[in-house]
Amino acid sequence: MAQVKVTINLDDELEFKVRKAAEAMNISKSRWIAAIIEEKLKNDWPASVLALEGAWVDFPSADEIRKPSRENS
């Protein structure tokens, strides 16, 4: 894994919270921050959500949802 150095500025209270969270997970602050960034950038739906595909047989299609209603005209 490539290592890139990034400098971030945190106020004392936020740095304290980051340090405590990292210590609680027994990882470095750097690894904790990297994990948060990775989580926020993740673009996949969890398997539990994907398994719901087709669960609502009467759910309207995207076209039906996007069709203007009489109330909006």
N, CA, C and O atoms as CSV, one atom per row, in Angstrom:
chain,resi,resn,atom,element,x,y,z
A,1,MET,N,N,0.844,-1.175,0.000
A,1,MET,CA,C,0.000,0.000,0.000
A,1,MET,C,C,0.888,1.236,0.000
A,1,MET,O,O,1.815,1.355,0.802
A,2,ALA,N,N,0.591,2.146,-0.907
A,2,ALA,CA,C,1.346,3.396,-0.967
A,2,ALA,C,C,1.014,4.254,0.248
A,2,ALA,O,O,-0.111,4.251,0.745
A,3,GLN,N,N,1.998,4.970,0.700
A,3,GLN,CA,C,1.769,5.865,1.822
A,3,GLN,C,C,1.912,7.295,1.343
A,3,GLN,O,O,2.934,7.673,0.769
A,4,VAL,N,N,0.880,8.085,1.583
A,4,VAL,CA,C,0.872,9.491,1.231
A,4,VAL,C,C,0.717,10.263,2.522
A,4,VAL,O,O,-0.145,9.948,3.342
A,5,LYS,N,N,1.534,11.255,2.700
A,5,LYS,CA,C,1.429,12.063,3.917
A,5,LYS,C,C,0.477,13.217,3.667
A,5,LYS,O,O,0.596,13.956,2.690
A,6,VAL,N,N,-0.469,13.347,4.579
A,6,VAL,CA,C,-1.458,14.416,4.519
A,6,VAL,C,C,-1.469,15.094,5.881
A,6,VAL,O,O,-1.465,14.423,6.914
A,7,THR,N,N,-1.483,16.390,5.883
A,7,THR,CA,C,-1.555,17.134,7.137
A,7,THR,C,C,-2.969,17.656,7.300
A,7,THR,O,O,-3.527,18.266,6.388
A,8,ILE,N,N,-3.544,17.414,8.466
A,8,ILE,CA,C,-4.863,17.969,8.764
A,8,ILE,C,C,-4.763,18.775,10.056
A,8,ILE,O,O,-3.943,18.481,10.926
A,9,ASN,N,N,-5.586,19.765,10.160
A,9,ASN,CA,C,-5.606,20.604,11.355
A,9,ASN,C,C,-6.876,20.303,12.138
A,9,ASN,O,O,-7.983,20.425,11.614
A,10,LEU,N,N,-6.709,19.910,13.393
A,10,LEU,CA,C,-7.827,19.590,14.269
A,10,LEU,C,C,-7.728,20.447,15.519
A,10,LEU,O,O,-6.635,20.685,16.033
A,11,ASP,N,N,-8.872,20.908,16.004
A,11,ASP,CA,C,-8.820,21.613,17.282
A,11,ASP,C,C,-8.557,20.586,18.380
A,11,ASP,O,O,-8.654,19.381,18.147
A,12,ASP,N,N,-8.231,21.060,19.554
A,12,ASP,CA,C,-7.845,20.173,20.653
A,12,ASP,C,C,-8.926,19.152,20.995
A,12,ASP,O,O,-8.625,17.983,21.239
A,13,GLU,N,N,-10.175,19.590,21.013
A,13,GLU,CA,C,-11.266,18.688,21.386
A,13,GLU,C,C,-11.435,17.570,20.355
A,13,GLU,O,O,-11.623,16.410,20.722
A,14,LEU,N,N,-11.369,17.913,19.081
A,14,LEU,CA,C,-11.521,16.908,18.038
A,14,LEU,C,C,-10.334,15.948,18.025
A,14,LEU,O,O,-10.517,14.744,17.845
A,15,GLU,N,N,-9.139,16.459,18.210
A,15,GLU,CA,C,-7.963,15.585,18.260
A,15,GLU,C,C,-8.075,14.616,19.428
A,15,GLU,O,O,-7.702,13.450,19.304
A,16,PHE,N,N,-8.587,15.088,20.565
A,16,PHE,CA,C,-8.773,14.239,21.735
A,16,PHE,C,C,-9.741,13.093,21.414
A,16,PHE,O,O,-9.491,11.940,21.764
A,17,LYS,N,N,-10.852,13.430,20.743
A,17,LYS,CA,C,-11.840,12.414,20.387
A,17,LYS,C,C,-11.260,11.401,19.401
A,17,LYS,O,O,-11.510,10.202,19.520
A,18,VAL,N,N,-10.487,11.884,18.431
A,18,VAL,CA,C,-9.855,10.984,17.463
A,18,VAL,C,C,-8.886,10.059,18.183
A,18,VAL,O,O,-8.880,8.852,17.939
A,19,ARG,N,N,-8.065,10.619,19.070
A,19,ARG,CA,C,-7.081,9.819,19.801
A,19,ARG,C,C,-7.760,8.752,20.648
A,19,ARG,O,O,-7.329,7.599,20.667
A,20,LYS,N,N,-8.824,9.137,21.349
A,20,LYS,CA,C,-9.534,8.184,22.198
A,20,LYS,C,C,-10.197,7.082,21.355
A,20,LYS,O,O,-10.175,5.913,21.739
A,21,ALA,N,N,-10.781,7.451,20.220
A,21,ALA,CA,C,-11.424,6.459,19.357
A,21,ALA,C,C,-10.391,5.478,18.812
A,21,ALA,O,O,-10.637,4.272,18.772
A,22,ALA,N,N,-9.242,5.989,18.397
A,22,ALA,CA,C,-8.181,5.129,17.871
A,22,ALA,C,C,-7.638,4.217,18.961
A,22,ALA,O,O,-7.399,3.032,18.726
A,23,GLU,N,N,-7.444,4.769,20.148
A,23,GLU,CA,C,-6.956,3.950,21.267
A,23,GLU,C,C,-7.957,2.845,21.607
A,23,GLU,O,O,-7.564,1.717,21.904
A,24,ALA,N,N,-9.235,3.167,21.562
A,24,ALA,CA,C,-10.260,2.175,21.884
A,24,ALA,C,C,-10.253,1.019,20.890
A,24,ALA,O,O,-10.602,-0.110,21.236
A,25,MET,N,N,-9.853,1.308,19.653
A,25,MET,CA,C,-9.783,0.262,18.625
A,25,MET,C,C,-8.385,-0.339,18.530
A,25,MET,O,O,-8.142,-1.246,17.734
A,26,ASN,N,N,-7.466,0.176,19.353
A,26,ASN,CA,C,-6.082,-0.295,19.372
A,26,ASN,C,C,-5.393,-0.151,18.012
A,26,ASN,O,O,-4.666,-1.038,17.565
A,27,ILE,N,N,-5.644,1.001,17.366
A,27,ILE,CA,C,-4.995,1.313,16.093
A,27,ILE,C,C,-4.447,2.734,16.154
A,27,ILE,O,O,-4.790,3.502,17.052
A,28,SER,N,N,-3.608,3.072,15.210
A,28,SER,CA,C,-3.048,4.422,15.176
A,28,SER,C,C,-4.110,5.432,14.745
A,28,SER,O,O,-5.113,5.071,14.129
A,29,LYS,N,N,-3.875,6.696,15.076
A,29,LYS,CA,C,-4.788,7.749,14.622
A,29,LYS,C,C,-4.827,7.777,13.101
A,29,LYS,O,O,-5.886,7.981,12.508
A,30,SER,N,N,-3.695,7.575,12.478
A,30,SER,CA,C,-3.620,7.573,11.019
A,30,SER,C,C,-4.513,6.483,10.431
A,30,SER,O,O,-5.266,6.730,9.488
A,31,ARG,N,N,-4.425,5.283,10.990
A,31,ARG,CA,C,-5.244,4.171,10.492
A,31,ARG,C,C,-6.723,4.421,10.756
A,31,ARG,O,O,-7.565,4.074,9.928
A,32,TRP,N,N,-7.049,5.020,11.901
A,32,TRP,CA,C,-8.429,5.323,12.235
A,32,TRP,C,C,-9.008,6.324,11.243
A,32,TRP,O,O,-10.118,6.141,10.745
A,33,ILE,N,N,-8.249,7.384,10.958
A,33,ILE,CA,C,-8.693,8.399,10.003
A,33,ILE,C,C,-8.834,7.790,8.614
A,33,ILE,O,O,-9.804,8.076,7.911
A,34,ALA,N,N,-7.880,6.954,8.209
A,34,ALA,CA,C,-7.953,6.300,6.902
A,34,ALA,C,C,-9.206,5.434,6.800
A,34,ALA,O,O,-9.848,5.399,5.751
A,35,ALA,N,N,-9.557,4.740,7.871
A,35,ALA,CA,C,-10.750,3.888,7.871
A,35,ALA,C,C,-12.020,4.725,7.716
A,35,ALA,O,O,-12.947,4.327,7.011
A,36,ILE,N,N,-12.060,5.869,8.367
A,36,ILE,CA,C,-13.225,6.761,8.252
A,36,ILE,C,C,-13.342,7.282,6.820
A,36,ILE,O,O,-14.437,7.317,6.260
A,37,ILE,N,N,-12.226,7.682,6.234
A,37,ILE,CA,C,-12.244,8.172,4.851
A,37,ILE,C,C,-12.706,7.064,3.916
A,37,ILE,O,O,-13.532,7.296,3.033
A,38,GLU,N,N,-12.179,5.870,4.106
A,38,GLU,CA,C,-12.567,4.734,3.271
A,38,GLU,C,C,-14.068,4.459,3.385
A,38,GLU,O,O,-14.735,4.209,2.381
A,39,GLU,N,N,-14.592,4.508,4.602
A,39,GLU,CA,C,-16.021,4.269,4.825
A,39,GLU,C,C,-16.866,5.322,4.123
A,39,GLU,O,O,-17.884,4.996,3.511
A,40,LYS,N,N,-16.453,6.578,4.206
A,40,LYS,CA,C,-17.227,7.667,3.603
A,40,LYS,C,C,-17.192,7.620,2.084
A,40,LYS,O,O,-18.135,8.072,1.435
A,41,LEU,N,N,-16.137,7.089,1.509
A,41,LEU,CA,C,-16.001,7.028,0.061
A,41,LEU,C,C,-16.533,5.740,-0.546
A,41,LEU,O,O,-16.593,5.603,-1.767
A,42,LYS,N,N,-16.915,4.803,0.299
A,42,LYS,CA,C,-17.428,3.516,-0.168
A,42,LYS,C,C,-18.703,3.760,-0.968
A,42,LYS,O,O,-19.563,4.548,-0.576
A,43,ASN,N,N,-18.800,3.076,-2.079
A,43,ASN,CA,C,-19.912,3.321,-2.987
A,43,ASN,C,C,-20.732,2.060,-3.236
A,43,ASN,O,O,-21.411,1.963,-4.258
A,44,ASP,N,N,-20.684,1.111,-2.338
A,44,ASP,CA,C,-21.396,-0.142,-2.500
A,44,ASP,C,C,-22.529,-0.236,-1.493
A,44,ASP,O,O,-22.417,0.236,-0.362
A,45,TRP,N,N,-23.614,-0.850,-1.919
A,45,TRP,CA,C,-24.702,-1.130,-0.996
A,45,TRP,C,C,-24.378,-2.410,-0.244
A,45,TRP,O,O,-23.830,-3.340,-0.837
A,46,PRO,N,N,-24.696,-2.487,1.031
A,46,PRO,CA,C,-24.468,-3.728,1.777
A,46,PRO,C,C,-25.319,-4.864,1.202
A,46,PRO,O,O,-26.370,-4.617,0.610
A,47,ALA,N,N,-24.869,-6.092,1.378
A,47,ALA,CA,C,-25.576,-7.271,0.876
A,47,ALA,C,C,-27.012,-7.326,1.405
A,47,ALA,O,O,-27.919,-7.768,0.701
A,48,SER,N,N,-27.213,-6.879,2.643
A,48,SER,CA,C,-28.561,-6.914,3.232
A,48,SER,C,C,-29.524,-6.009,2.468
A,48,SER,O,O,-30.714,-6.310,2.379
A,49,VAL,N,N,-29.028,-4.917,1.924
A,49,VAL,CA,C,-29.867,-4.017,1.132
A,49,VAL,C,C,-30.086,-4.603,-0.263
A,49,VAL,O,O,-31.204,-4.592,-0.776
A,50,LEU,N,N,-29.017,-5.113,-0.871
A,50,LEU,CA,C,-29.138,-5.708,-2.201
A,50,LEU,C,C,-30.113,-6.884,-2.207
A,50,LEU,O,O,-30.791,-7.127,-3.205
A,51,ALA,N,N,-30.182,-7.607,-1.102
A,51,ALA,CA,C,-31.081,-8.752,-1.007
A,51,ALA,C,C,-32.551,-8.338,-1.051
A,51,ALA,O,O,-33.421,-9.174,-1.296
A,52,LEU,N,N,-32.833,-7.066,-0.817
A,52,LEU,CA,C,-34.213,-6.579,-0.833
A,52,LEU,C,C,-34.726,-6.292,-2.245
A,52,LEU,O,O,-35.907,-5.996,-2.426
A,53,GLU,N,N,-33.852,-6.378,-3.238
A,53,GLU,CA,C,-34.269,-6.101,-4.610
A,53,GLU,C,C,-35.481,-6.952,-4.974
A,53,GLU,O,O,-35.462,-8.173,-4.822
A,54,GLY,N,N,-36.527,-6.298,-5.453
A,54,GLY,CA,C,-37.737,-6.995,-5.856
A,54,GLY,C,C,-38.675,-7.334,-4.710
A,54,GLY,O,O,-39.711,-7.961,-4.935
A,55,ALA,N,N,-38.339,-6.937,-3.484
A,55,ALA,CA,C,-39.166,-7.278,-2.332
A,55,ALA,C,C,-40.533,-6.591,-2.379
A,55,ALA,O,O,-41.508,-7.123,-1.849
A,56,TRP,N,N,-40.611,-5.422,-3.005
A,56,TRP,CA,C,-41.865,-4.694,-3.125
A,56,TRP,C,C,-42.374,-4.842,-4.556
A,56,TRP,O,O,-41.971,-4.096,-5.448
A,57,VAL,N,N,-43.248,-5.795,-4.762
A,57,VAL,CA,C,-43.715,-6.078,-6.120
A,57,VAL,C,C,-44.544,-4.937,-6.695
A,57,VAL,O,O,-44.593,-4.787,-7.916
A,58,ASP,N,N,-45.193,-4.131,-5.872
A,58,ASP,CA,C,-46.019,-3.032,-6.370
A,58,ASP,C,C,-45.305,-1.682,-6.309
A,58,ASP,O,O,-45.936,-0.636,-6.459
A,59,PHE,N,N,-43.981,-1.707,-6.086
A,59,PHE,CA,C,-43.219,-0.454,-6.020
A,59,PHE,C,C,-43.180,0.168,-7.405
A,59,PHE,O,O,-42.919,-0.539,-8.378
A,60,PRO,N,N,-43.432,1.478,-7.528
A,60,PRO,CA,C,-43.452,2.102,-8.855
A,60,PRO,C,C,-42.061,2.109,-9.510
A,60,PRO,O,O,-41.034,2.119,-8.832
A,61,SER,N,N,-42.066,2.104,-10.829
A,61,SER,CA,C,-40.807,2.155,-11.578
A,61,SER,C,C,-40.225,3.560,-11.478
A,61,SER,O,O,-40.901,4.497,-11.052
A,62,ALA,N,N,-38.974,3.693,-11.873
A,62,ALA,CA,C,-38.321,5.011,-11.864
A,62,ALA,C,C,-39.080,5.980,-12.757
A,62,ALA,O,O,-39.244,7.147,-12.402
A,63,ASP,N,N,-39.547,5.513,-13.917
A,63,ASP,CA,C,-40.310,6.379,-14.821
A,63,ASP,C,C,-41.601,6.862,-14.168
A,63,ASP,O,O,-41.981,8.024,-14.312
A,64,GLU,N,N,-42.275,5.959,-13.446
A,64,GLU,CA,C,-43.516,6.348,-12.773
A,64,GLU,C,C,-43.252,7.372,-11.669
A,64,GLU,O,O,-44.037,8.298,-11.468
A,65,ILE,N,N,-42.154,7.196,-10.968
A,65,ILE,CA,C,-41.811,8.132,-9.892
A,65,ILE,C,C,-41.483,9.499,-10.471
A,65,ILE,O,O,-41.847,10.520,-9.887
A,66,ARG,N,N,-40.800,9.535,-11.610
A,66,ARG,CA,C,-40.363,10.803,-12.207
A,66,ARG,C,C,-41.463,11.522,-12.988
A,66,ARG,O,O,-41.328,12.706,-13.295
A,67,LYS,N,N,-42.558,10.813,-13.313
A,67,LYS,CA,C,-43.635,11.405,-14.082
A,67,LYS,C,C,-44.268,12.529,-13.254
A,67,LYS,O,O,-44.580,12.336,-12.079
A,68,PRO,N,N,-44.456,13.711,-13.876
A,68,PRO,CA,C,-45.058,14.813,-13.114
A,68,PRO,C,C,-46.480,14.457,-12.677
A,68,PRO,O,O,-47.250,13.876,-13.441
A,69,SER,N,N,-46.805,14.806,-11.466
A,69,SER,CA,C,-48.160,14.556,-10.977
A,69,SER,C,C,-49.026,15.761,-11.314
A,69,SER,O,O,-48.512,16.830,-11.645
A,70,ARG,N,N,-50.324,15.590,-11.229
A,70,ARG,CA,C,-51.252,16.683,-11.504
A,70,ARG,C,C,-51.069,17.809,-10.472
A,70,ARG,O,O,-51.277,18.983,-10.779
A,71,GLU,N,N,-50.682,17.437,-9.264
A,71,GLU,CA,C,-50.499,18.442,-8.211
A,71,GLU,C,C,-49.334,19.360,-8.529
A,71,GLU,O,O,-49.340,20.522,-8.122
A,72,ASN,N,N,-48.328,18.863,-9.251
A,72,ASN,CA,C,-47.128,19.646,-9.555
A,72,ASN,C,C,-47.254,20.428,-10.859
A,72,ASN,O,O,-46.348,21.189,-11.197
A,73,SER,N,N,-48.342,20.265,-11.596
A,73,SER,CA,C,-48.438,20.979,-12.871
A,73,SER,C,C,-49.155,22.282,-12.755
A,73,SER,O,O,-49.311,22.991,-13.749
